[in-house]
Amino acid sequence: MLKLWGRVSSANVQKVLWVLDELGLAYSREEAGLQFTANKTPDYLLKNPNGRVPLLEDGSFRLWESNAICRYLCNRSLASKDQPERASTVASRLYPENSQSRGLVDQWLDWTLWGITAPMVIVFQQHVRISEEKRDKQKLAEAEQQANELLEIINQQLLRSPFLVGDELTLADVVLAPTVYRANVLGLEGTKAVPLQGWLGRLSENASYNRWVAVPLS
């Protein structure tokens, strides 16, 4: 059975949990990260030298980095004849086998990591993890401005299609959703545009999104 290490309040863990649910895969989960210090133990660090979450174990195989894990789970479902038919069908939608469609998904997965994640980590930490009197207001304002500029890129894409890559949910939407959900809850101006609000509305029709992503921030 698959084993996932990570706390459910982590945006990076949330996206993996969503993919596991979409694919209908059986797994167990171990708490790790922040107050759950399993990720600081020597045994964990042998598996993931970064000491971060998530970490996926598939038998003796170990994999870290959330987007890599999401890709792996889809590829695993596509390649394995032992997986339920539903898993391979959903995997081919989430991570299309057509090279051009897959390339479009991959560009958003990469963009999420080098683009909007960095400013949104600052925004989230300043609003949620740091008390108001200790916030760095200039740092927060700069991060919010950068995040809003990047959110506009998403809005422009959503003028062209209901999801980031065409008419159906893909990994592009799944990996970006936790970050944009946080931006929306924290009231960033860039989330108020009609295209992005429509996208969030479509995501809210997905049970796994509501279970793992649309939760109180902590």
C-alpha positions in Angstrom: 0.0 0.0 0.0 1.1 3.6 -0.6 2.1 5.6 2.4 2.0 9.4 2.4 3.8 11.4 5.0 2.4 14.9 5.8 -0.1 17.0 7.7 -3.4 17.8 6.0 -2.9 21.6 6.6 0.0 21.6 4.1 -0.9 22.9 0.7 1.7 20.6 -0.9 0.2 17.6 0.9 -3.4 18.7 0.0 -2.7 18.4 -3.7 -1.4 14.8 -3.3 -4.3 13.8 -1.2 -6.6 15.2 -3.9 -4.9 13.2 -6.6 -5.0 10.0 -4.5 -8.7 10.5 -4.1 -9.3 11.2 -7.7 -7.5 8.0 -8.7 -9.3 6.0 -6.1 -6.0 4.6 -4.7 -5.7 3.0 -1.3 -3.1 4.6 1.0 -2.2 5.3 4.6 -1.0 8.6 6.0 1.4 9.5 8.7 1.4 12.9 10.4 4.6 14.9 9.7 5.5 18.6 9.5 5.3 21.5 11.9 4.1 20.2 15.3 4.4 16.6 14.0 8.1 16.1 14.1 8.5 12.7 12.4 10.1 14.5 9.4 13.0 15.5 11.6 13.9 12.0 12.7 17.0 10.2 11.2 14.9 7.6 9.6 12.8 10.1 7.8 15.8 12.1 6.7 17.2 9.0 5.1 14.1 8.9 2.9 13.9 12.7 2.3 17.0 14.6 3.1 15.1 17.9 2.9 13.1 17.0 6.0 10.0 18.4 4.4 6.5 17.1 3.4 5.1 15.4 1.5 7.0 12.1 1.2 5.5 9.1 -0.7 6.5 5.5 -0.1 5.5 2.9 -2.6 7.0 -0.2 -1.2 10.7 0.4 -1.2 10.4 3.3 -3.5 10.5 6.8 -2.0 9.6 10.1 -3.7 9.5 13.7 -2.5 8.4 16.9 -4.1 4.6 17.3 -4.3 4.3 17.9 -8.1 6.7 15.0 -8.8 4.5 12.8 -6.6 1.3 13.9 -8.4 2.9 13.0 -11.8 4.1 9.7 -10.5 0.7 8.7 -9.2 -0.8 9.4 -12.5 1.9 7.6 -14.5 1.7 4.7 -12.1 -2.0 4.3 -12.7 -1.5 4.5 -16.5 1.3 1.9 -16.5 0.0 -0.7 -14.0 -2.3 -3.4 -15.3 -3.2 -4.2 -11.7 -4.9 -0.8 -11.1 -8.7 -0.4 -11.4 -9.9 0.8 -14.8 -11.2 4.0 -13.1 -7.6 4.9 -12.0 -6.2 4.7 -15.5 -9.2 6.6 -17.0 -8.9 9.4 -14.5 -5.1 9.5 -14.7 -5.3 10.0 -18.5 -7.5 13.0 -17.9 -5.5 14.5 -15.1 -2.2 14.0 -16.9 -2.9 13.5 -20.6 -0.8 11.1 -22.6 -0.9 13.3 -25.7 2.5 15.1 -25.7 1.1 18.6 -26.4 -1.6 18.4 -23.8 0.8 17.0 -21.2 3.3 19.7 -22.1 0.6 22.3 -21.3 -0.1 20.7 -18.0 3.6 20.5 -17.1 4.1 24.2 -17.9 1.5 25.1 -15.2 3.0 22.7 -12.7 6.4 24.3 -13.2 4.9 27.8 -13.2 3.2 27.1 -9.9 6.5 26.3 -8.2 8.7 29.1 -9.5 5.9 31.7 -9.9 3.1 32.2 -7.5 4.2 29.9 -4.7 7.0 32.2 -3.5 5.0 35.4 -2.9 2.0 33.4 -1.5 4.2 31.7 1.1 5.1 35.1 2.4 1.4 36.3 2.3 0.2 33.2 4.1 2.9 33.3 6.8 2.4 37.0 7.4 -1.4 36.7 7.7 -1.8 33.3 9.3 1.4 32.4 11.2 2.6 35.8 12.4 0.6 38.0 14.8 -0.5 41.4 13.4 1.8 43.4 15.6 4.8 41.4 14.4 4.1 41.5 10.6 6.5 43.0 8.2 4.0 45.3 6.4 6.4 46.3 3.6 7.3 42.7 2.9 3.7 41.7 3.0 2.6 44.5 0.6 5.4 43.6 -1.9 4.4 39.9 -1.8 0.7 40.7 -2.2 1.5 43.0 -5.2 3.6 40.2 -6.9 0.9 37.6 -6.1 -1.8 39.8 -7.6 0.2 40.2 -10.8 0.6 36.5 -11.1 -3.1 35.9 -10.4 -3.9 38.0 -13.4 -2.0 35.6 -15.6 -4.3 32.9 -14.3 -7.3 35.1 -15.0 -6.3 35.7 -18.5 -5.9 31.9 -19.1 -9.3 31.3 -17.7 -10.8 33.7 -20.2 -9.9 31.0 -22.8 -11.1 27.9 -21.1 -13.0 26.8 -18.0 -10.0 25.0 -16.6 -6.3 25.8 -17.0 -5.8 23.3 -19.8 -9.1 22.9 -21.7 -12.5 21.8 -20.6 -11.6 19.3 -17.9 -9.8 19.2 -14.6 -6.1 18.3 -14.9 -3.1 18.3 -12.6 -2.6 21.9 -13.6 -5.7 22.9 -11.6 -5.1 20.5 -8.8 -1.6 21.7 -8.0 -2.5 25.4 -8.2 -5.8 25.2 -6.3 -4.5 25.2 -2.7 -2.4 28.3 -3.3 -5.2 30.2 -5.1 -7.8 29.1 -2.4 -5.5 30.6 0.2 -5.2 33.8 -1.8 -9.0 34.0 -2.1 -9.6 33.4 1.6 -7.0 36.1 2.5 -8.8 38.5 0.2 -6.2 39.2 -2.4 -7.6 41.5 -5.1 -6.5 39.3 -7.9 -8.9 36.5 -6.9 -11.9 38.7 -7.2 -12.0 38.7 -11.0 -14.9 36.9 -12.7 -12.8 34.2 -14.5 -11.0 33.1 -11.3 -14.1 33.1 -9.2 -15.8 31.0 -11.8 -12.9 28.5 -11.7 -13.1 28.3 -7.9 -16.8 27.7 -8.3 -16.2 24.8 -10.6 -13.6 23.4 -8.3 -16.1 23.6 -5.4 -18.2 21.0 -7.3 -15.4 18.4 -6.7 -15.8 16.4 -3.5 -12.0 15.9 -3.0 -11.4 19.7 -3.4 -13.9 20.4 -0.7 -12.4 17.6 1.5 -8.8 18.6 1.3 -8.4 22.1 0.0 -11.4 24.2 0.9 -10.6 24.0 4.6 -9.8 26.6 7.4 -6.3 28.0 7.1 -3.9 27.1 9.9 
